[in-house]
Structure formats: structure tokens, C-alpha cells
């Protein structure tokens, strides 16, 4: 597995190849932005695999206290530049959300929102670790928001993973968040315009799930 300081970190190379351009653009993801009314200004949010900061900057502009994690130092540096241009503060972390020692215990149960936008870079085994980490980070009563691609995306070929096992279905997400209240779960087709990486007709899925206030015995 690549780490942030690994010379062959493929995400770092992708962001380096983009140069001064933002690979996924600088505007927020539409599924996230269309739910703006859900985000209270006094809330906290953690965005995992946040890339160049388009979504974390947008949330910070709405008054949230925002932490953003990404494995690629180059992406985190560009997120810092985007935040500075928009005059907002972000807590930026270079790290690997799939590392066995992540998340640290100090962050467990601390965030009102944990957000993953197109984080489908892993198959079933590591996805279970990915979702478990996100669940650990969410405070009781807090929410997870996910946006991803469905298997139909393999027909469109306009972005996202090429491996079927990396893609989401409603049944997969319902099973992964058993015991949580799924407040919204939609799969749909839409035209994406998110930089050079996500551009064109796309098969999408979005979910918002709320963590229970107490864990049943």
C-alpha cells in the first residue's frame, strides 16, 4: 500500500501531472452542495480522501469547522492554496485513511459530519475498513454523507474506478450501515462537470446516514 511519502504514490503523481489545474475542479460536488441546508454553521466536518479541497473549502465557507484528510501531499498543498484564496481556514492532514493505525483514538466520535466524495479506490475488504473508520469518527447522532458511482458507470466511462467491486449499490450501502438511520439513499443518472477527471453522463449514488445515539447491547 502506498503511503503519503512513498515515491510511487499514484494519487500524488496524478495531482502532480495536473500542474496548476485542479483535477476535479474547484466547485463543490453537486450532491453535497444541493444539501446545503443540512450543514449548520456551528458543526464540525471531516472529509476523507478530500483531494484538492473543493468540498472542504465550500463547507468552511458555510461556517463549519472543517478537517480534510488526503494521502497525497501535493493535493493537500493545493487545498491549502484554495483555502487561502477563499479566505477560509482548514485543518489539513496528510495521511492514509486505510492505514491500520488510523483513525487515532483522539478523533473517535468527534465529528458531526464525516464525508466521502468519490472515495471508491478500494475493493470489498478494504472498503469495510474504510467505512468502519468513518463510522468511528462520527459522533453519536452525527451523519455520514457518501457520493459515488454505481456499476452502470462502467458503461459511461466518464470517471471513477474501472473495477466493478469498487462501485456502490443501494444494497451494499444498506448492509454496510446496518443499525444506522439511512435518511437518504438515491441512485440516479446525471451530467457531471467536475474538472477533467469527472466529466460527462454518470451513474451516481448518494447516501446520508445518521449514527444512533446509543449502541445497542
LOTORFI-860093 format. One record per residue: x, y, z of N, C-alpha, C in turn; residue in three letters. Coordinates in steps of 0.05 Angstrom, whole numbers, padded with zeros to 5 digits, always signed. Layout:
// LOTORFI-860093
XYZXYZXYZAla
...
***
This chain:
// LOTORFI-860093
+00017-00024+00000+00000+00000+00000+00018+00025+00000Unk
+00011+00044-00017+00026+00069-00017+00020+00085+00008Unk
+00040+00100+00017+00037+00118+00039+00042+00146+00029Unk
+00036+00167+00044+00040+00194+00034+00068+00200+00024Unk
+00088+00188+00037+00116+00194+00030+00128+00174+00010Unk
+00111+00154+00001+00121+00135-00019+00125+00148-00045Unk
+00149+00146-00058+00154+00159-00084+00134+00151-00105Unk
+00124+00126-00104+00105+00116-00124+00076+00121-00117Unk
+00070+00138-00098+00042+00143-00091+00027+00152-00115Unk
+00009+00136-00126-00004+00142-00152-00021+00167-00151Unk
-00034+00173-00128-00050+00197-00126-00033+00222-00126Unk
-00010+00221-00113+00008+00243-00114+00016+00249-00143Unk
+00022+00228-00157+00030+00231-00185+00008+00243-00202Unk
-00017+00234-00197-00039+00246-00213-00042+00276-00208Unk
-00040+00283-00183-00043+00312-00177-00019+00328-00187Unk
+00004+00316-00186+00028+00329-00197+00024+00333-00227Unk
+00014+00313-00241+00011+00315-00270-00009+00336-00278Unk
-00028+00343-00260-00048+00363-00265-00037+00391-00265Unk
-00013+00394-00254+00000+00420-00252-00016+00440-00236Unk
-00019+00464-00246-00034+00485-00232-00064+00481-00233Unk
-00073+00463-00252-00102+00458-00254-00111+00441-00231Unk
-00137+00442-00225-00149+00426-00205-00163+00402-00219Unk
-00153+00378-00212-00161+00354-00227-00192+00351-00227Unk
-00205+00356-00204-00234+00353-00202-00248+00381-00200Unk
-00234+00402-00209-00245+00428-00208-00244+00441-00180Unk
-00255+00464-00178-00255+00479-00152-00284+00483-00141Unk
-00304+00475-00156-00331+00477-00146-00339+00452-00130Unk
-00357+00455-00111-00364+00432-00095-00379+00411-00111Unk
-00378+00386-00101-00394+00365-00113-00424+00373-00111Unk
-00439+00367-00132-00467+00376-00133-00484+00362-00112Unk
-00481+00336-00107-00497+00323-00087-00493+00336-00059Unk
-00468+00343-00053-00462+00356-00028-00475+00384-00028Unk
-00470+00400-00048-00479+00428-00049-00510+00430-00048Unk
-00523+00411-00060-00553+00413-00061-00565+00407-00034Unk
-00549+00398-00014-00558+00393+00013-00547+00414+00032Unk
-00542+00437+00022-00530+00459+00038-00546+00464+00064Unk
-00573+00462+00063-00589+00468+00086-00584+00450+00110Unk
-00572+00427+00105-00566+00408+00127-00542+00416+00144Unk
-00525+00434+00134-00500+00439+00147-00501+00464+00164Unk
-00504+00460+00190-00504+00482+00209-00477+00495+00212Unk
-00476+00521+00215-00451+00536+00216-00434+00528+00240Unk
-00446+00518+00261-00431+00511+00285-00423+00481+00285Unk
-00426+00467+00263-00420+00439+00261-00390+00434+00254Unk
-00382+00410+00258-00355+00401+00250-00358+00380+00229Unk
-00338+00380+00210-00339+00361+00188-00311+00351+00183Unk
-00309+00325+00177-00284+00313+00168-00289+00302+00140Unk
-00272+00309+00121-00274+00299+00094-00250+00281+00089Unk
-00256+00256+00082-00235+00236+00078-00229+00235+00048Unk
-00203+00231+00042-00194+00230+00014-00205+00254-00001Unk
-00200+00278+00011-00212+00302+00001-00198+00315-00023Unk
-00175+00305-00030-00162+00315-00054-00153+00344-00051Unk
-00160+00360-00071-00150+00388-00073-00168+00408-00058Unk
-00188+00399-00043-00201+00417-00025-00227+00430-00034Unk
-00237+00422-00057-00261+00437-00067-00285+00434-00048Unk
-00288+00410-00036-00311+00406-00019-00307+00417+00009Unk
-00282+00414+00020-00276+00424+00046-00277+00454+00047Unk
-00267+00467+00026-00268+00496+00025-00297+00506+00024Unk
-00314+00493+00009-00342+00501+00007-00355+00499+00035Unk
-00350+00477+00049-00362+00475+00076-00351+00496+00095Unk
-00325+00501+00093-00314+00522+00111-00326+00549+00104Unk
-00332+00555+00079-00345+00580+00072-00373+00582+00085Unk
-00385+00559+00091-00411+00559+00104-00409+00561+00134Unk
-00385+00564+00145-00381+00568+00173-00375+00543+00189Unk
-00372+00520+00177-00366+00496+00191-00336+00495+00199Unk
-00330+00481+00220-00302+00475+00227-00294+00450+00212Unk
-00275+00452+00194-00270+00431+00174-00242+00420+00177Unk
-00241+00393+00177-00216+00378+00176-00217+00362+00150Unk
-00195+00362+00135-00193+00348+00110-00168+00330+00109Unk
-00172+00305+00101-00150+00285+00100-00146+00276+00072Unk
-00121+00274+00064-00115+00261+00038-00087+00249+00039Unk
-00083+00228+00023-00058+00214+00023-00036+00228+00006Unk
-00045+00247-00011-00027+00260-00030-00018+00287-00020Unk
+00007+00291-00013+00017+00317-00003+00012+00339-00024Unk
+00015+00333-00049+00011+00354-00070-00018+00363-00069Unk
-00037+00345-00067-00066+00352-00065-00071+00369-00041Unk
-00060+00362-00018-00064+00377+00007-00052+00405+00004Unk
-00029+00408-00009-00018+00434-00014-00036+00451-00032Unk
-00048+00439-00052-00067+00454-00069-00092+00462-00054Unk
-00101+00444-00035-00124+00451-00018-00117+00475-00001Unk
-00093+00476+00010-00085+00499+00026-00086+00525+00009Unk
-00077+00523-00015-00077+00547-00033-00106+00555-00039Unk
-00124+00536-00044-00152+00542-00049-00165+00555-00025Unk
-00159+00544-00002-00170+00556+00023-00160+00585+00027Unk
-00134+00590+00021-00124+00617+00024-00137+00636+00005Unk
-00141+00627-00020-00154+00645-00040-00183+00652-00031Unk
-00196+00633-00017-00223+00637-00009-00225+00648+00020Unk
-00202+00653+00032-00200+00665+00059-00216+00648+00080Unk
-00211+00622+00079-00223+00605+00100-00200+00588+00111Unk
-00206+00577+00135-00186+00561+00149-00195+00531+00148Unk
-00175+00514+00142-00179+00485+00142-00158+00472+00160Unk
-00166+00451+00173-00146+00434+00187-00139+00412+00167Unk
-00115+00414+00155-00107+00395+00134-00089+00374+00144Unk
-00094+00349+00137-00078+00326+00146-00070+00310+00122Unk
-00044+00305+00120-00033+00286+00101-00032+00258+00115Unk
-00048+00240+00105-00049+00214+00118-00065+00194+00101Unk
-00063+00169+00109-00076+00146+00095-00099+00136+00111Unk
-00123+00140+00102-00146+00131+00117-00148+00100+00119Unk
-00133+00086+00103-00133+00057+00104-00111+00045+00121Unk
-00094+00063+00133-00072+00053+00150-00083+00039+00174Unk
-00070+00018+00184-00081+00003+00207-00083+00019+00233Unk
-00067+00041+00235-00068+00057+00259-00085+00082+00256Unk
-00102+00082+00236-00119+00106+00232-00148+00097+00232Unk
-00166+00113+00245-00161+00139+00256-00151+00137+00285Unk
-00137+00158+00294-00127+00158+00322-00151+00159+00341Unk
-00147+00147+00365-00168+00146+00384-00178+00174+00392Unk
-00161+00194+00390-00168+00221+00398-00190+00233+00380Unk
-00194+00221+00356-00214+00232+00338-00239+00216+00338Unk
-00240+00194+00352-00264+00177+00352-00288+00193+00363Unk
-00310+00191+00348-00335+00203+00358-00335+00233+00360Unk
-00320+00247+00344-00317+00276+00348-00330+00293+00326Unk
-00339+00282+00304-00348+00298+00282-00378+00296+00277Unk
-00390+00319+00272-00419+00319+00265-00424+00307+00238Unk
-00405+00312+00220-00406+00301+00193-00380+00288+00186Unk
-00382+00264+00173-00359+00252+00160-00367+00247+00132Unk
-00351+00257+00113-00359+00259+00085-00339+00246+00067Unk
-00349+00229+00049-00332+00216+00029-00344+00220+00001Unk
-00331+00236-00015-00340+00241-00042-00322+00226-00062Unk
-00333+00207-00075-00318+00191-00095-00292+00179-00082Unk
-00296+00163-00062-00273+00150-00048-00272+00121-00055Unk
-00280+00113-00079-00282+00085-00087-00256+00075-00099Unk
-00235+00076-00083-00209+00067-00093-00201+00040-00080Unk
-00220+00025-00070-00214+00000-00057-00237-00020-00061Unk
-00229-00045-00059-00248-00067-00061-00262-00073-00034Unk
-00275-00096-00033-00293-00101-00010-00279-00102+00016Unk
-00256-00115+00018-00242-00118+00044-00234-00092+00056Unk
-00220-00076+00039-00211-00050+00049-00233-00030+00052Unk
-00254-00033+00036-00277-00015+00039-00290-00019+00066Unk
-00291-00044+00076-00302-00049+00103-00286-00033+00124Unk
-00259-00033+00121-00242-00017+00139-00247+00013+00136Unk
-00250+00021+00111-00256+00049+00105-00281+00058+00118Unk
-00303+00043+00115-00329+00051+00126-00328+00049+00157Unk
-00314+00029+00167-00311+00027+00197-00297+00051+00208Unk
-00276+00060+00195-00262+00084+00204-00280+00108+00204Unk
-00296+00112+00183-00314+00134+00181-00335+00133+00203Unk
-00345+00109+00209-00365+00106+00230-00353+00112+00257Unk
-00328+00104+00262-00315+00111+00287-00312+00141+00291Unk
-00307+00155+00270-00302+00184+00272-00328+00200+00277Unk
-00351+00189+00270-00376+00203+00272-00386+00203+00301Unk
-00394+00226+00311-00405+00228+00338-00432+00214+00339Unk
-00441+00205+00362-00469+00195+00365-00489+00216+00355Unk
-00507+00209+00338-00526+00228+00326-00515+00243+00302Unk
-00489+00239+00296-00478+00252+00273-00484+00236+00247Unk
-00474+00247+00225-00481+00235+00199-00457+00230+00182Unk
-00459+00210+00165-00441+00205+00143-00455+00211+00117Unk
-00441+00226+00099-00451+00231+00072-00431+00218+00052Unk
-00442+00202+00034-00426+00190+00013-00438+00197-00014Unk
-00420+00201-00033-00427+00204-00061-00408+00186-00077Unk
-00420+00169-00095-00403+00151-00110-00416+00144-00136Unk
-00404+00124-00149-00414+00113-00175-00426+00086-00170Unk
-00446+00079-00187-00457+00053-00188-00445+00036-00211Unk
-00450+00010-00212-00439-00007-00233-00445+00003-00261Unk
-00467+00017-00265-00474+00027-00292-00452+00046-00302Unk
-00437+00058-00284-00416+00077-00292-00395+00064-00311Unk
-00392+00037-00309-00374+00023-00327-00382+00026-00356Unk
-00408+00031-00361-00417+00036-00389-00410+00064-00398Unk
-00412+00083-00379-00407+00111-00387-00377+00117-00391Unk
-00360+00106-00373-00331+00111-00375-00324+00141-00374Unk
-00337+00155-00357-00332+00184-00355-00319+00191-00328Unk
-00306+00172-00315-00293+00177-00290-00298+00154-00271Unk
-00283+00154-00249-00288+00133-00229-00272+00108-00234Unk
-00275+00088-00216-00259+00064-00218-00268+00046-00241Unk
-00249+00030-00250-00255+00011-00272-00262-00016-00261Unk
-00259-00021-00235-00264-00047-00223-00293-00047-00212Unk
-00308-00067-00220-00336-00070-00211-00338-00071-00181Unk
-00320-00085-00168-00322-00089-00139-00319-00063-00123Unk
-00308-00042-00136-00305-00017-00122-00330+00001-00122Unk
-00350-00007-00137-00373+00010-00142-00395+00004-00121Unk
-00413+00023-00116-00433+00021-00096-00460+00013-00109Unk
-00476-00002-00093-00504-00006-00099-00520+00001-00074Unk
-00546+00007-00077-00562+00012-00053-00560-00011-00032Unk
-00561-00035-00042-00560-00058-00023-00533-00059-00008Unk
-00511-00053-00022-00485-00053-00009-00484-00032+00013Unk
-00494-00008+00008-00493+00013+00028-00512+00007+00051Unk
-00535-00004+00045-00554-00011+00067-00541-00031+00085Unk
-00527-00051+00074-00515-00072+00090-00492-00060+00106Unk
-00476-00042+00094-00453-00030+00108-00461-00012+00131Unk
-00486-00001+00130-00494+00017+00151-00519+00006+00167Unk
-00519-00020+00170-00539-00032+00187-00538-00021+00215Unk
-00561-00014+00225-00563-00002+00252-00562+00029+00252Unk
-00555+00040+00229-00556+00069+00226-00583+00076+00213Unk
-00592+00101+00216-00616+00110+00202-00608+00122+00175Unk
-00616+00109+00154-00610+00119+00128-00631+00140+00120Unk
-00623+00165+00121-00641+00187+00116-00646+00193+00087Unk
-00626+00186+00070-00629+00189+00041-00611+00169+00028Unk
-00622+00155+00007-00606+00137-00009-00618+00137-00037Unk
-00604+00150-00055-00614+00153-00083-00593+00145-00103Unk
-00601+00130-00123-00583+00125-00146-00597+00137-00171Unk
-00581+00149-00188-00592+00166-00210-00570+00171-00230Unk
-00578+00180-00253-00560+00188-00274-00560+00219-00275Unk
-00536+00230-00280-00534+00259-00282-00509+00266-00298Unk
-00508+00290-00308-00485+00300-00322-00466+00313-00302Unk
-00442+00303-00300-00422+00314-00282-00403+00333-00298Unk
-00397+00355-00285-00376+00373-00296-00358+00380-00272Unk
-00339+00362-00266-00321+00366-00243-00292+00363-00253Unk
-00282+00385-00264-00255+00384-00275-00252+00365-00298Unk
-00227+00358-00304-00222+00339-00326-00228+00310-00318Unk
-00228+00304-00292-00229+00276-00284-00258+00265-00284Unk
-00278+00282-00278-00306+00273-00277-00321+00291-00296Unk
-00327+00281-00320-00339+00299-00340-00356+00282-00358Unk
-00382+00287-00357-00400+00273-00376-00422+00259-00361Unk
-00439+00244-00376-00461+00229-00364-00450+00209-00344Unk
-00463+00206-00321-00452+00190-00299-00474+00176-00284Unk
-00468+00152-00275-00486+00136-00259-00478+00139-00229Unk
-00495+00152-00214-00487+00162-00187-00505+00150-00165Unk
-00494+00151-00141-00509+00143-00117-00501+00162-00095Unk
-00520+00170-00079-00515+00187-00056-00529+00176-00031Unk
-00516+00179-00009-00527+00169+00017-00522+00188+00039Unk
-00541+00192+00057-00537+00205+00083-00548+00186+00104Unk
-00531+00179+00123-00538+00161+00144-00531+00173+00171Unk
-00549+00169+00191-00545+00181+00217-00538+00159+00237Unk
-00517+00164+00253-00508+00145+00273-00527+00145+00297Unk
-00533+00122+00308-00551+00121+00331-00539+00135+00355Unk
-00556+00146+00372-00546+00160+00396-00533+00140+00416Unk
-00543+00116+00416-00532+00096+00433-00528+00070+00418Unk
-00508+00054+00425-00503+00029+00411-00518+00007+00427Unk
-00535-00008+00413-00549-00029+00427-00530-00050+00439Unk
-00537-00061+00462-00521-00082+00475-00524-00108+00460Unk
***
